[in-house]
Amino acid sequence: RRFRRAVASAQASSTQLPMMIDGKPYDCNEPLLLNMREAAHDLVKEYNKSDRTPGEKKCILETLLTTPNENGGEHHASSSSAAASSYPDITIEPPFYVDYGTNISVGRNFYANFNCTMLDCAKITIGNNVFLAPGVQIYTATHPLDAIERRSTEYALPISIGDDVWIGGCAVVLPGVAIGSRVVVAAGSVVTKDVEDDVVVAGVPARVIKRLK
């Protein structure tokens, strides 16, 4: 309940939330944003407890995440009880970490292995049949290069991942990246630029090493 109240308050009154979502510089320490983030962290702590039942974990994911609806839009369980039927084939192994949760949209048949982190200050949009190996890091959050500005300001850039993508262990996806469909990202890669469909990428920074079509 605290999470839903925090989200509703921020959506109604925060001046910084729209700026964060739009990729503009914003103050991450605004009280409404801070409350929303802390509520998400508390909810994730509950999810990560070893004694949680599958039903309890499913309920937490329904509260935390967004899923596409059949018409191509999105819904969030905090505002739609119909979201419950959208989560049966989403599996996230704990521990799992987010900034806000509400900015993460996942498709059907999603699997994230242990210790994945999604910093969802901007939208993270994930397609169908996407598998994340252990330790995958997805970062929308970034900071100004200017040291003085960086003390109080950050911004975020959205990340999108297409359908049928496999991201290997401890790979990192950086802000603003769009990964196409049917892509394999090798373990340990750092994805700094957009990735086209039907390729394997590897390395730091990640480069195409094989075309699948």
Secondary structure, DSSP 8 states (H G I E B T S, - for coil): -HHHHHHHHHHHH-SSHHHHHTT--B-TT-HHHHHHHHHHHHHHHHHH-TT--HHHHHHHHHHH-EEE-TTS-EEETTT-GGGGGG-TTEEE-SSEEES-STTEEE-SSEEE-TTEEEE-SS-EEE-SS-EE-TT-EEE-EE--SSHHHHTT-BEE--EEE-SS-EE-TT-EE-TT-EE-SS-EE-TT-EE-S-B-SSEEEETTTTEEEEE--
